[in-house]
Amino acid sequence: MTRIKGGVLHAKRRRGILKHTKGYRWGRKSKIKLAKVAKMRAGQFAFASRRVKKRERRALWQIRINAAARKLGLSYSRLMGALQKKQIGLDRKILSELGAKFPNTFASIVAMVK
């Protein structure tokens, strides 16, 4: 049986890793061992950050709703409680958009729940 060397596959695998680490600093863009570690860590941070992004967005929406509600004499928690009691199914994202871009519409919603 003839011997098959793995040079082509090795080079292909190496190219793929180095392609992902293009633009990294120092040896992490060109040295295969450092590039592998850098790529793994980047993947871990990306995975975690996708969750953090959702957390940060929700916090921003809450801040925006609170600011808009306080202009109309209501706190965030009281507004959300009143919306729940009246069974108005607007989520925080929509409420924050209304508070920031359409204050008249937001004011009418607040007037409904007061």
Residue pairs with C-beta under 8 A, 6 or more apart in sequence:
14 32
17 32
17 35
17 36
17 39
18 29
18 30
18 32
18 35
20 35
20 39
20 42
21 28
21 29
21 35
21 38
21 39
22 29
23 29
24 35
24 38
26 34
27 34
28 34
28 35
28 37
28 38
29 35
57 93
58 92
60 96
61 92
61 93
61 95
61 96
62 76
62 92
62 96
64 96
64 99
64 100
65 76
65 79
65 80
65 92
65 95
65 96
65 99
66 75
66 76
67 99
68 96
68 98
68 99
68 100
68 103
68 106
69 75
69 76
69 78
69 79
69 99
69 110
70 76
71 103
72 106
72 107
72 110
74 82
74 110
74 114
79 110
79 113
82 113
82 114
83 90
83 109
83 113
85 113
86 112
86 113
88 109
88 112
88 113
90 98
90 109
95 106
95 109
98 105
98 106
98 109
99 106
